[in-house]
Amino acid sequence: MKKVKALLMLGSVLILMFMAVSVSSAASGASYYVSPTGSDSNAGTLNKPFKSLMKAQSVAVSGDTVYIRGGVYDDFEIAATDSNYNYVHEISKSGITYEAYAGERPVFDFKYVPTNLRVAAFFVKDGVTGITFKGFDVVGIKVGDQDQSEAFRIRGQADFVNMAAHDNEAIGFYYTGNGTGTVLNTDAYNNIGPTTVSAGNTDGFGAHGGDVTFVNSRAWNNSDDGFDSISSKGTVIYDHCWSFNHRGNQDGIGDKNGFKVGGYAYRTTGIPDTVPVHTVKFSLAVNNGANGFYANHQPGQSASWINNTAYNNSRANFDMLERVSPTDITNIPGYREVLHNNIAYMGTNIANDNNLPANVTNNSWTINGGLSMTDADFVSLDITQLSAPRKADGSLPDVTFMKPAGSSVLSGYELGYLADK
């Protein structure tokens, strides 16, 4: 188990190193500046900034950085439209970093954007690569009578660092088509679809395209799921991610899973020849209105589920429901899943579990026939800790939520999302 844990931790370190190299290399070109008080007739310098990101994109080239000054941005021209979308910012050039100016936290507020079509506040087009967004908030997006809107719609390649999409009627971060990227130290919360249809589409994070990796990211209080990778063509990694308090919209409508991993609904076409196997490790699912961790009808193995913690999820803490195959939509208890070193407390530990005993080891419900846990086994069960502010460097806050107490029956087993702390 220690070897497995070391490999998992090494993978996390390599991802963080990749992100650091990606961001630093992007910052080696020219610099441009935007400000809510700027003008697009300016030169885009620190003293004479542009007003809009679209103006900055028009002059920037690959390797350049657009620095975004603090303040509220709420005066936009819609960059492009098609039959379905108003694209407020259409990112069509590769290799540009859009980064908050040091020590400042800009806010993009889209409350005035019309909803005659779906709204995509930021759209990374097909074929665009090397985009990084860093250090700002996106709020206020409306959905109107549309099925959904999105803060970020990614069909190309884009990375996110220390970002937040919150208090919208829109999905936070939505990878689709062949969209790929890494999402680091990023939050999606209070994104609520007000209507029956939009509530069931408004996830915190969606990975429905190519390979996507989420690291140290949080989702809470979104009307649908926290993290959703249904219909993904690529491999999705969830590494040290937290998903909690997904309870639907004002009418309780929404799927309300913490992590919906895999699945293609009841389709038998458009499924990859090789169905991807995802990874969920050192992650946390708490107080969700459906499942904490959900295999979601995957026609094969959905994921390897390693060192995760689930608490008080309404349907099941871990639900391993699979379906027979890509061509047979019959639902069956999962028999291809891999679960090691996980904790489940309060509620149903695991549902739809027909996995080989060798594939489900060293979990709180398998050790010695199941560990008999009480609240006293944990330092804290205070869920409010989980939405505490991030540290100055953007990393997750230090918490004691579900940390084993000194006398806990969990002591010595190296289980759960805090096992590597």
LUMSEFI-171308 format. One record per residue (C-alpha): x, y, z; residue number from 1; residue in three letters. Coordinates in steps of 0.2 Angstrom, whole numbers, plus 2048, in hexadecimal, padded with zeros to 3 digits. Layout:
<atoms>
xx, yy, zz, pos, code
X, Y, Z, NUM, ALA
...
</atoms>
This chain:
<atoms>
xx, yy, zz, pos, code
800, 800, 800, 1, MET
80E, 80C, 804, 2, LYS
815, 809, 7F2, 3, LYS
804, 80D, 7EB, 4, VAL
803, 81D, 7F6, 5, LYS
814, 823, 7F0, 6, ALA
810, 821, 7DE, 7, LEU
800, 82A, 7E0, 8, LEU
809, 838, 7E9, 9, MET
816, 839, 7DC, 10, LEU
809, 83B, 7CE, 11, GLY
802, 84A, 7D8, 12, SER
813, 852, 7D9, 13, VAL
816, 84F, 7C6, 14, LEU
806, 858, 7C2, 15, ILE
80A, 867, 7CD, 16, LEU
81B, 868, 7C5, 17, MET
813, 867, 7B4, 18, PHE
808, 876, 7B8, 19, MET
816, 880, 7BF, 20, ALA
820, 87E, 7AF, 21, VAL
811, 881, 7A4, 22, SER
80D, 892, 7AD, 23, VAL
81F, 898, 7AE, 24, SER
823, 894, 79C, 25, SER
813, 89D, 797, 26, ALA
819, 8AD, 7A0, 27, ALA
829, 8AE, 795, 28, SER
821, 8B9, 787, 29, GLY
81A, 8CA, 787, 30, ALA
80E, 8D1, 794, 31, SER
7FE, 8DA, 791, 32, TYR
7F2, 8E1, 79E, 33, TYR
7DF, 8E4, 7A0, 34, VAL
7D5, 8ED, 7AC, 35, SER
7C3, 8F2, 7AF, 36, PRO
7C8, 904, 7AE, 37, THR
7D3, 901, 79E, 38, GLY
7CF, 905, 78C, 39, SER
7D1, 8FA, 77D, 40, ASP
7D9, 909, 774, 41, SER
7E7, 908, 780, 42, ASN
7F8, 8FF, 77D, 43, ALA
7F4, 8F1, 78A, 44, GLY
803, 8F6, 795, 45, THR
802, 8F6, 7A8, 46, LEU
7FF, 909, 7A8, 47, ASN
7F3, 909, 799, 48, LYS
7EA, 8F8, 79A, 49, PRO
7DD, 8F1, 78E, 50, PHE
7CB, 8EF, 795, 51, LYS
7C7, 8DE, 78D, 52, SER
7CF, 8CD, 78C, 53, LEU
7CA, 8CC, 77A, 54, MET
7D4, 8DC, 775, 55, LYS
7E3, 8D4, 77F, 56, ALA
7E1, 8C4, 775, 57, GLN
7E1, 8CD, 765, 58, SER
7F3, 8D3, 768, 59, VAL
7FA, 8C5, 772, 60, ALA
803, 8B6, 76A, 61, VAL
808, 8A5, 771, 62, SER
813, 8A7, 780, 63, GLY
80C, 8B8, 786, 64, ASP
803, 8BB, 796, 65, THR
7F4, 8C6, 799, 66, VAL
7F3, 8CD, 7AA, 67, TYR
7E2, 8D1, 7B1, 68, ILE
7E1, 8DF, 7BE, 69, ARG
7D6, 8DE, 7CD, 70, GLY
7C4, 8E4, 7CD, 71, GLY
7B3, 8DF, 7C5, 72, VAL
7B1, 8DC, 7B3, 73, TYR
79F, 8DD, 7AD, 74, ASP
79F, 8E6, 79D, 75, ASP
7A1, 8DA, 78E, 76, PHE
79E, 8D9, 77C, 77, GLU
799, 8C8, 776, 78, ILE
7A8, 8C1, 76C, 79, ALA
79F, 8B4, 762, 80, ALA
78F, 8AB, 760, 81, THR
788, 89B, 758, 82, ASP
777, 893, 758, 83, SER
779, 88E, 76A, 84, ASN
785, 899, 773, 85, TYR
78A, 8AB, 777, 86, ASN
79D, 8AA, 779, 87, TYR
7A1, 8B9, 784, 88, VAL
7B4, 8B5, 783, 89, HIS
7B9, 8AA, 774, 90, GLU
7CB, 8A4, 777, 91, ILE
7D2, 8A1, 765, 92, SER
7E4, 8A3, 767, 93, LYS
7F0, 896, 76F, 94, SER
7FD, 898, 77C, 95, GLY
7F7, 8A7, 786, 96, ILE
7F6, 8A8, 799, 97, THR
7E8, 8B2, 7A0, 98, TYR
7EE, 8B6, 7B2, 99, GLU
7E8, 8C1, 7C1, 100, ALA
7F5, 8CF, 7C4, 101, TYR
7FF, 8CB, 7D4, 102, ALA
7F6, 8CE, 7E4, 103, GLY
7E5, 8D1, 7DC, 104, GLU
7D5, 8C7, 7D9, 105, ARG
7CB, 8CC, 7CA, 106, PRO
7B9, 8C8, 7C8, 107, VAL
7B0, 8C5, 7B8, 108, PHE
79D, 8C8, 7BA, 109, ASP
792, 8C2, 7AC, 110, PHE
781, 8C8, 7B3, 111, LYS
77D, 8D3, 7A5, 112, TYR
780, 8C6, 797, 113, VAL
770, 8C2, 78E, 114, PRO
769, 8B0, 78E, 115, THR
761, 8B0, 77D, 116, ASN
76E, 8A2, 77A, 117, LEU
778, 898, 786, 118, ARG
786, 8A2, 78E, 119, VAL
799, 89C, 78D, 120, ALA
7A2, 8A9, 797, 121, ALA
7B3, 8A2, 791, 122, PHE
7B4, 897, 782, 123, PHE
7C4, 88E, 77D, 124, VAL
7C2, 889, 76B, 125, LYS
7C6, 878, 763, 126, ASP
7D9, 877, 75F, 127, GLY
7DE, 885, 76B, 128, VAL
7EC, 87F, 777, 129, THR
7F7, 885, 785, 130, GLY
7EA, 891, 78D, 131, ILE
7EC, 894, 7A0, 132, THR
7DF, 89E, 7AA, 133, PHE
7E6, 8A3, 7BB, 134, LYS
7DF, 8AC, 7CB, 135, GLY
7CE, 8B3, 7C7, 136, PHE
7BB, 8B0, 7CB, 137, ASP
7AD, 8AE, 7BF, 138, VAL
79B, 8B2, 7C6, 139, VAL
78A, 8B8, 7C1, 140, GLY
787, 8AD, 7B1, 141, ILE
774, 8AB, 7AD, 142, LYS
76C, 89C, 7A4, 143, VAL
75A, 8A3, 7A1, 144, GLY
750, 896, 798, 145, ASP
75F, 88D, 790, 146, GLN
764, 87B, 795, 147, ASP
775, 881, 79C, 148, GLN
782, 88E, 79C, 149, SER
795, 88D, 7A0, 150, GLU
7A2, 898, 7A8, 151, ALA
7B0, 88F, 79E, 152, PHE
7AC, 884, 78F, 153, ARG
7BC, 87B, 78A, 154, ILE
7BE, 872, 779, 155, ARG
7D0, 875, 777, 156, GLY
7DE, 874, 784, 157, GLN
7DD, 87F, 794, 158, ALA
7E4, 87E, 7A5, 159, ASP
7DD, 887, 7B5, 160, PHE
7E7, 88D, 7C4, 161, VAL
7DF, 894, 7D4, 162, ASN
7CF, 899, 7CB, 163, MET
7BD, 899, 7D1, 164, ALA
7AC, 898, 7C9, 165, ALA
79E, 89C, 7D5, 166, HIS
78C, 8A3, 7D7, 167, ASP
787, 8A0, 7C5, 168, ASN
779, 897, 7BD, 169, GLU
786, 88E, 7B3, 170, ALA
792, 880, 7B3, 171, ILE
7A3, 885, 7BA, 172, GLY
7B0, 87C, 7AF, 173, PHE
7AA, 872, 7A0, 174, TYR
7B6, 868, 795, 175, TYR
7AD, 861, 786, 176, THR
7B1, 85B, 774, 177, GLY
7C4, 857, 775, 178, ASN
7C7, 863, 783, 179, GLY
7D6, 860, 78E, 180, THR
7DF, 868, 79D, 181, GLY
7E4, 868, 7AF, 182, THR
7DA, 871, 7BC, 183, VAL
7E4, 876, 7CC, 184, LEU
7DF, 87E, 7DC, 185, ASN
7CE, 883, 7D5, 186, THR
7BC, 885, 7DC, 187, ASP
7AB, 883, 7D5, 188, ALA
79D, 887, 7E1, 189, TYR
78B, 88E, 7E2, 190, ASN
788, 88B, 7D0, 191, ASN
775, 888, 7D0, 192, ILE
76A, 884, 7C1, 193, GLY
759, 88C, 7C5, 194, PRO
74E, 882, 7B9, 195, THR
74B, 86F, 7B8, 196, THR
756, 86D, 7A9, 197, VAL
764, 879, 7AE, 198, SER
765, 872, 7C0, 199, ALA
769, 861, 7B9, 200, GLY
777, 867, 7AE, 201, ASN
780, 873, 7BA, 202, THR
78F, 86A, 7C0, 203, ASP
79E, 872, 7C9, 204, GLY
7AA, 869, 7BD, 205, PHE
7A7, 85F, 7AD, 206, GLY
7B4, 855, 7A4, 207, ALA
7AB, 84E, 795, 208, HIS
7B9, 850, 788, 209, GLY
7CB, 849, 788, 210, GLY
7D7, 847, 796, 211, ASP
7D4, 852, 7A5, 212, VAL
7DD, 853, 7B6, 213, THR
7D5, 85B, 7C5, 214, PHE
7E1, 85F, 7D4, 215, VAL
7DD, 867, 7E5, 216, ASN
7CD, 86D, 7DE, 217, SER
7BC, 86F, 7E7, 218, ARG
7AA, 86F, 7E2, 219, ALA
79B, 873, 7EE, 220, TRP
789, 878, 7ED, 221, ASN
787, 876, 7DB, 222, ASN
775, 870, 7D5, 223, SER
77B, 861, 7CB, 224, ASP
78B, 858, 7CF, 225, ASP
79C, 85E, 7D6, 226, GLY
7A7, 855, 7C9, 227, PHE
7A0, 84C, 7BA, 228, ASP
7A9, 842, 7AD, 229, SER
79B, 83A, 7A4, 230, ILE
79E, 836, 791, 231, SER
7B1, 83A, 792, 232, SER
7BC, 834, 784, 233, LYS
7CB, 837, 78F, 234, GLY
7D2, 832, 79F, 235, THR
7CD, 83D, 7AE, 236, VAL
7D7, 83E, 7BE, 237, ILE
7D0, 845, 7CE, 238, TYR
7DE, 848, 7DA, 239, ASP
7DB, 850, 7EC, 240, HIS
7CA, 857, 7E7, 241, CYS
7BC, 85B, 7F2, 242, TRP
7A9, 85A, 7EE, 243, SER
79C, 85E, 7FA, 244, PHE
78A, 865, 7FE, 245, ASN
783, 862, 7ED, 246, HIS
770, 862, 7F0, 247, ARG
768, 868, 7E1, 248, GLY
760, 879, 7DD, 249, ASN
752, 881, 7E7, 250, GLN
746, 873, 7E2, 251, ASP
753, 866, 7E6, 252, GLY
755, 862, 7D3, 253, ILE
766, 85C, 7CE, 254, GLY
770, 84B, 7CE, 255, ASP
77A, 850, 7DE, 256, LYS
789, 844, 7DD, 257, ASN
79A, 849, 7E3, 258, GLY
7A4, 841, 7D6, 259, PHE
79A, 839, 7C7, 260, LYS
7A9, 830, 7BF, 261, VAL
7A7, 828, 7AE, 262, GLY
797, 821, 7A5, 263, GLY
78F, 825, 794, 264, TYR
77D, 825, 79A, 265, ALA
773, 818, 790, 266, TYR
77C, 81B, 77F, 267, ARG
783, 80D, 775, 268, THR
78B, 818, 768, 269, THR
799, 825, 769, 270, GLY
7A2, 81C, 777, 271, ILE
7B5, 81B, 775, 272, PRO
7BC, 80B, 76F, 273, ASP
7C6, 80A, 77F, 274, THR
7BC, 810, 78D, 275, VAL
7C6, 81B, 798, 276, PRO
7CA, 816, 7AA, 277, VAL
7CB, 825, 7B6, 278, HIS
7D4, 828, 7C6, 279, THR
7CC, 82F, 7D6, 280, VAL
7D9, 831, 7E4, 281, LYS
7DB, 83A, 7F5, 282, PHE
7CA, 842, 7F2, 283, SER
7BB, 846, 7FD, 284, LEU
7A8, 845, 7FA, 285, ALA
79D, 84C, 808, 286, VAL
78A, 84F, 80B, 287, ASN
785, 84D, 7F9, 288, ASN
773, 84A, 7F4, 289, GLY
776, 83A, 7EB, 290, ALA
787, 830, 7EA, 291, ASN
798, 836, 7F0, 292, GLY
7A2, 82C, 7E3, 293, PHE
798, 825, 7D5, 294, TYR
79E, 819, 7C6, 295, ALA
78E, 81F, 7BD, 296, ASN
78A, 810, 7B2, 297, HIS
79B, 80E, 7AA, 298, GLN
79C, 801, 79D, 299, PRO
7AC, 7FA, 7A5, 300, GLY
7B7, 7FF, 7B3, 301, GLN
7B3, 811, 7B7, 302, SER
7C2, 815, 7C2, 303, ALA
7CF, 811, 7CF, 304, SER
7C9, 818, 7DF, 305, TRP
7D8, 81A, 7EB, 306, ILE
7D9, 823, 7FC, 307, ASN
7C8, 82C, 7FB, 308, ASN
7BC, 831, 809, 309, THR
7A9, 832, 808, 310, ALA
79E, 838, 816, 311, TYR
78B, 839, 817, 312, ASN
786, 838, 805, 313, ASN
774, 835, 803, 314, SER
773, 826, 7F7, 315, ARG
784, 81E, 7FA, 316, ALA
795, 823, 7FE, 317, ASN
79C, 819, 7F0, 318, PHE
791, 812, 7E2, 319, ASP
799, 807, 7D6, 320, MET
78B, 804, 7CA, 321, LEU
791, 7FF, 7B9, 322, GLU
789, 7F9, 7A9, 323, ARG
78C, 7E9, 79F, 324, VAL
796, 7F0, 790, 325, SER
796, 7FE, 784, 326, PRO
789, 7F5, 77A, 327, THR
77E, 7EE, 788, 328, ASP
777, 7FC, 793, 329, ILE
771, 7F0, 7A1, 330, THR
776, 7F7, 7B2, 331, ASN
780, 7EB, 7BD, 332, ILE
789, 7EC, 7CE, 333, PRO
79B, 7F1, 7CA, 334, GLY
7A7, 7E2, 7C9, 335, TYR
7B6, 7EB, 7C0, 336, ARG
7B9, 7F9, 7CD, 337, GLU
7C9, 7FB, 7D8, 338, VAL
7C7, 803, 7E9, 339, LEU
7D5, 803, 7F6, 340, HIS
7D8, 80E, 806, 341, ASN
7C7, 817, 806, 342, ASN
7BC, 81D, 814, 343, ILE
7A9, 81D, 814, 344, ALA
7A0, 823, 824, 345, TYR
78E, 827, 827, 346, MET
781, 820, 81A, 347, GLY
783, 811, 80E, 348, THR
796, 80D, 80D, 349, ASN
795, 806, 7FB, 350, ILE
788, 801, 7EF, 351, ALA
788, 7F6, 7DF, 352, ASN
798, 7EE, 7E4, 353, ASP
79B, 7DD, 7DC, 354, ASN
7AE, 7E0, 7DB, 355, ASN
7BB, 7D3, 7DE, 356, LEU
7C0, 7D3, 7F1, 357, PRO
7D2, 7D6, 7EA, 358, ALA
7CD, 7E6, 7E2, 359, ASN
7C4, 7ED, 7F1, 360, VAL
7D1, 7ED, 7FF, 361, THR
7D6, 7F7, 80F, 362, ASN
7C6, 801, 80F, 363, ASN
7BD, 806, 81F, 364, SER
7AF, 7FA, 81A, 365, TRP
7BA, 7EB, 816, 366, THR
7C7, 7EC, 824, 367, ILE
7C3, 7DE, 830, 368, ASN
7B2, 7DD, 829, 369, GLY
7AF, 7EF, 82B, 370, GLY
7B6, 7FC, 838, 371, LEU
7A9, 801, 844, 372, SER
7AB, 814, 844, 373, MET
7A3, 822, 84E, 374, THR
7A4, 835, 84E, 375, ASP
7B1, 833, 85B, 376, ALA
7BD, 82B, 84F, 377, ASP
7BF, 83C, 846, 378, PHE
7C7, 84D, 84C, 379, VAL
7B9, 856, 843, 380, SER
7A9, 853, 839, 381, LEU
7A7, 866, 836, 382, ASP
7A3, 867, 823, 383, ILE
7A4, 87A, 823, 384, THR
7B7, 878, 824, 385, GLN
7B7, 872, 812, 386, LEU
7B2, 883, 80B, 387, SER
7BF, 88D, 814, 388, ALA
7CA, 899, 80A, 389, PRO
7D9, 892, 801, 390, ARG
7EA, 895, 807, 391, LYS
7F4, 8A4, 800, 392, ALA
7FC, 898, 7F3, 393, ASP
7EB, 892, 7ED, 394, GLY
7ED, 881, 7F5, 395, SER
7DF, 879, 7FF, 396, LEU
7DC, 87E, 811, 397, PRO
7E2, 873, 81F, 398, ASP
7D3, 86A, 827, 399, VAL
7D0, 85E, 834, 400, THR
7C0, 857, 82C, 401, PHE
7C0, 844, 82E, 402, MET
7D2, 844, 834, 403, LYS
7D3, 834, 83F, 404, PRO
7D4, 838, 851, 405, ALA
7E3, 831, 85B, 406, GLY
7D9, 823, 862, 407, SER
7CF, 81F, 852, 408, SER
7CC, 80E, 84B, 409, VAL
7D3, 815, 83B, 410, LEU
7E4, 819, 842, 411, SER
7F2, 810, 839, 412, GLY
7E9, 80B, 829, 413, TYR
7EE, 81A, 81E, 414, GLU
7DC, 81C, 817, 415, LEU
7D3, 82B, 810, 416, GLY
7D6, 83B, 808, 417, TYR
7E2, 842, 816, 418, LEU
7ED, 832, 816, 419, ALA
7FB, 83B, 80D, 420, ASP
7FB, 84A, 819, 421, LYS
</atoms>
